[in-house]
Every structure is written in structure tokens, then in C-alpha cells.
């Protein structure tokens, strides 16, 4: 039973219902998919990707973000990126190695880089290198354990360690954070963790060289330290020998540090004091390190913050202890030094004992002028100034060192890490900005003991590089056919600030490197958090795109055919504006016309707003009186899952599902004319509501205009009470009435099927039409395999397709949940299905 009405309909919360982009990942490698065994292999030569499947790298640039820095005894430098500490960065964990001269060590990993698996390894926390390889400590995304991964000396995952190179420690029901590692003299790995069972306690674990737990350490392999004075969070661990191991903990309740000494079995040294080594009142301890210098003293170094609200300033902290844990009062009266040199924050990042030739063993410290980011990223700091100070045994500055005891390097870099190399050089690491404003390089500097750049290190003491083989950093969601041999894929590069990108390929999937920057357009709207909604290739070859960028700005960009920006459009090739009609309107869709004009469709929740943009990239202020036309729809029903499509004549249809007061579902259509106003020629007032006698809650999952102007829609429902899947295909004439020549004289098809259309997958692209007018609907069978079913233009089944008009592929959607775009290519009678990968299917349903 069908109820067909024409009336004004409400649109409530339209932005929420707009078709969303499902994240999907483009990779540089090729995936081979085959058909089910009942389908005979095609004798046709596969000419698209490999076996009909092409994975395109979403962007060949990646944001480098060094987080850990190790210097090896042979002078080589290992840098690790830990992506989880900066919420703006979504790059995978990455390790690369430099030679002592600052060049990339191409013998390490693949061309110098090791791209670490991200599925079980959440983020790099610590890294240590020994003679037989590198150990990397990862946090666990479930917060109940950690992983230790071993890389061989050549940068390969060591399969002889743990399980496939990984030792996993998980405690069900407990919160466990791995903090620091140390390598013992026998090659074992000691991990210090922060562990909560009934309360937080510092814990150490000892892992054998083969990746198994050493149960002789502590109790069953775990040493849990008492914490009567308050929770203790490990911040550093120092291994000297099996009988001399030090653990430095931060006691949060007291804002103090506690130093413990124990042996390889986890037994504490009863003669070592565990009282707080510093009596200085501090508000917060930011970071702490630990070193043993000259074999007779322990040095705790770090950074503290004094109380003071907006006037709070960080200070360097230096505590010198005797080997029994007591403060060394020979180093000033308390053994504690707190220092600052200017109004900006300072952080001590490394310390090293040196012998200056006098009777005293001086202490040399390297520290930085650190700029703290605002909340909530105040744990992330950068510096451009490095200071190297030398203190006498009594805690006074050694005036013979530099100027007044300090040598200063003052640059303009965005550095985050500082370490001493084995020969005494200083290594710094951070982000460079010389490649592009968007894509940051890894910047490594080396200084000599006088804080001068080492000329033999890379280029004038500077190594700068970027990982060009990134595989998992693009999220494409749209494909567009330019002509019979050229295609565009658009999406978002999930690096810093989430910029849009477009890549151009030929019909075989080969990137057209002469287009844009090696085949790519990036930073489309030159704003943050870009989302590309619509692509259009104009008759003159220009490429236009619209979408959303920072602050819900409605944004349009225009490019020449070669991928360069059309600077005559808008400002520097871009129109961008926040559209406000009582409240900000969110960009939703954009219809482009071959004369270069466009109509933007936006929503601010209660109304649809159309904005007309002229060919020069300015708003047409004559349109609607202010450049805007507000389509007010009276309140009433509730709506869900809106879809949209543009016809060849410039009309735009908006479709979705409405619910009345009894929550009965209906399909609704709103037609907008090419001029941006409601098309009153469509059903008299531009609106159609079609109510089906079904309990379906699925929206319009496919929209297609036929060349003659007819509009087809598809959505699925359920036959009650059996819950059998049903497919509904409706055919509307250009005037908005159902076309009685389609189906059984009523303008629609209602058929029970053995598959359904998944609303989380298709994004309004489940329907497509070929040049003969045949209809194809894409769905899933009950084994989650991709199914295609075809009808002829009159609504009868297309029995020449597949088996009885149905073709089932071995395309397991449980693994590919992000499929959201389907493109019919009449040139070679194929479908291309995009889920971050382009899959091409011929008319028999085979990949080719």
C-alpha cells in the first residue's frame, strides 16, 4: 500500500543527516581479490591495477613528527615518531636511522625507514638500542598493558623475539602503562610501568632476550614496589650492573621524586635511602631524567613549574646525590639547584658529567628555552634556543666556560628533543618547515662542544628529510570521471590540520605526475580540516571543487587543467566564507555549471540555504537579495539520512527518509533548480513525499538521473512479519510524478530479495545506470558478500546480467566497511567501486 502526497515538508537538523564521509585508507601496494569459485575465471586481460584492484597512495607526503631520539655507540642516530601524543597528527609509528655523518642509513629497514605496524602497537613510548638491535616500547590502546617490539640491527622485525617480534604484557582488570626501558648486561630488557590494581604502584618486569618473561625477577617476573607515601609513577630507569639498578619515580601527591635502588631480581638495597632527594617546593614536575656521573654521584635532572597562575614559570631542576641516595651537600648546601635565566619557560633535557682538568669534577647540563603550548596540549613543547652550562662542584657556574658559564645557540627551529652523542656532541631533533607549510620534515641538528654546527654532519650540521613512501595517510571518499581515460580521486589527508587532496590517474590507475604536484593537488582550500564534497570538470578543462573547511566555512576552489590554481577565481583561486542566517550554515553540497557559476547548498538546522557564486569566485549579491536564498520548510515530521544528486540540466535533488508522528517512514524529495531556487515545476511545489507500507528505517540509498531527465531512487525495506529484505526502485518523471511506464504501471518496483543495502556503506551510491538505461543496485548478501542486481529501463529484470539478473562477488564487506562510492564507466562497460581502493568490475561481475 502506497501513500503519495505532495506537500511542504520539514527538514529538521539537516546537517546531521547529510551524507557523511566514511574514513578509508589508501595504500601504495596492490591487493588481489578473486571471484567465488562458481564464477569461471575471465579470459580477459586484467588492465586496471592488478587483477582489477588498485590501491593509490592518498598522499606521497607525510607529516614528520620526531618524538624519540637515540644515539648508538657507533655514532648512528635512531629517530622515532610517536604519533599519539599530538592529536593533530595521525601518522603511523615510524623509525628511521642516520649514519654518523648525518646521511640517511639506507641499509636500515627499507631505504632507511621502518614503518611499524599500527594495529597492535599504539604509540612509541620509549626506545633503547643494544648490540643486537633496537627495542621499542609501545603503549596499549586498551590501557591494560604494553608491547615491546624488537627490530634487528638492519631494521627488520625480529621473529625470534616474543611472538612475531613482539612481547605483550596485558593484565585483565588492571590499568598498566609502560613507561621506560633499560637493557641489562646480558641483553635482557627491563620495563618500568605504572600499574593500578587497588592503587597506583611502580612496577618492573624483566624480559629475556628471546621475548619471554624472566620469572626470577620479583614475584613471577613482576616486582611491585610499595607506595605508602603515595602513587609512584616511573619516569626513568638506569641500569649500571645486575647489582646496581636505579628507578626514579614521580610521587604525584607530594610533587617530589623518589629514587630506588635494587638488583636484577628486584630486591631493594636496604642501605639506600628512598627519602625525597629534593626539599625544594615545586608545583609540578614536568619531566625527569637520571644519570650516573664519574662513578661516584647520581644526578637527577628535569623541569619544574612554580605556582603562580598566569605568571607561572618553569625552572630547571638539578639534584646531585651520593651513591647511597642522600643529597650531596658538597654540591651547594642541599645538593639541589633550581635555576632559570629568563622570563620564558626552560626545560632541562639532558645532563652529562665532564672532567674540566681541575681538581673538581664539574657538571655540564644542556637545556632549552621551551615554549609551552596552550591547554590541552601543554605537555607538548618546542624550543629554538639551546644552552650549555657548566657548574662547579659547589653548584656555582664555571666562569671559564663560554660567557659566564654558559654557551648559547639561538636559532629559529621547531625542536623537541635533545641528546648527547657518545663523543660529546649535542643532537637535537624536531620538525622543519622548509618543504611545504603543510608537510613538516624531520629536522636533525648536531652541535659540537662549543655549540657550533658540525660541518661534517649532513649539510652544514643539518639533516632534513621526509618519508615519501607513506602508505596509510589518505582518506579518499569521492571518484570522478573526467573523460574516457582520466579519473580524479578526492579525499582528505589525515595529517596536520586534515587537508583535502585530489589525485589524477589514467584508466589503468597510473598517477598522472604531470598534473599538480606529482599527480596531486593538496591543501585545497588553504584552511584547516577540509572536506571535499563535490568535484566538477568544466568544458574548458578547469576543475572545480567545493566543500567545508575551518569553522564550517563554505569553500570553493578552481584549478586549471594542469592542476595549477586559477588565480582569477576568488582570492588566490579560492572562495571561502562562513554563511550565517541567524546561525552558521554548514556546507552540504554544491552544484557546478559549465559557465563557472555554482550554487551552494547549506543548512543551519531549520532551513536549507542556497548561495550563488559567480564565475569570478564572488557571491552573487543579486541572488535572493543578499546572495542567499532561504528555503524555509514548516516544522512537522522528523527526517533522516539525506542524499543528493545533480542532473545534467543543473537541477539538484535532495532525498531522504521522513517519519510522521507514528514514526512511519516515507521517502521525500526536494528539487532545487539550477538557479538555486525551489523548482516549482517538480510536483507543483518542489516537494514529493512517498510513504511505503513497510517498517523500513533506511533512507534513499541511491539516486540517478537518466539522460531523458527521469529520476530513479532506490531504498530497501522489510516484509513484515517475515523480515525478508525488500528493494524499492521508484521512477519519477521530470515533473515529479511517478512514471507509470516503469514497473507494473505504478512507477515503482517492490521486490523481495536475498540481499540488502547497508546504510553504513553505500552513502547514496547503491544505484547506477548504464548507457542503455539498465539499472544496477549494489547490496550485501547474508554472508556479507557484495551483490549486484540489474533491471531493464522498464523495470523488468535484466536476465542477461549474471545469473538470473544477480551477480555475487567474493568481496567480503566485513573487511571493507568503508565502501561509499560507485561509478559506472560506459566507455568500457565497467563499474568502479571505491572504498579507499578502486575495484573495477566488468559486466559479468568479474574484477578486471
Secondary structure, DSSP 8 states (H G I E B T S, - for coil): -EEEE-------SHHHHS---------SS-------TTS----S---STBTTEE---S-S-----EEEEEE-TTS-EEEEE-GGG-TT-----EEEEE-TTSSB-TTTTBTTEEE---SS---EEEEEEETTEEEEEEE-TTSBEEEEEEE-TTS-B-TTTTBTTEEEEE-TTSEEEEEEEEE-TTS-EEEEEEEESSSEEEEEEEE-TTS-B-TTTTBTTEEE---TTS-EEEEEEEEEETTEEEEEEEETTTTEEEEEEE-TTS-B-TTS--S-S-----SEEEEEEEEEETTTEEEEEEEEE-S-GGG--EEEEEEEE-TTSSB-TTSTTTSEEEE--SSS-EEEEEEEE---SSSS--EEEEEEEEEE--TTSTT-EEEEEEEEEEE-TTS-B-TTTTBTTEEEEEEEEEEEEEEE-TTS-EEEEEEE-SS-SSS-EEEEEEE-TTS-B-TTTTBTTEEEE--TT--S-EEEEEEEEEETTEEEEEEEE-STT-EEEEEEEETT--B-TTTTBTTEEESTTSSSS-EEEEEEE-TTS-EEEEEEEGGGEEEEEEE-TTS-B-TTTTBTTEEEE--BSSSB-EEEEEEE-TTS-EEEEEE-SSEEEEEEE-TTSSB-TTGGGTTEEEEE--S-SEEEEEEEEE-TTS-EEEEEEEE-TT--EEEEEEEE-TTSSB-TTSTTTSEEEEEESS-------EEEE-TTS-EEEEEEEEETTTTEEEEEEEEE-TTSSB-TTSTTTTSEEEEEESEE--HHHHTTBSEEE-TT--EEEEEEETTSEEEEEEE-TTSSB-TTSTBTTEEEEEEETTT-TT--EEEEETTTTEEEEESSSEEEEETTS-B-
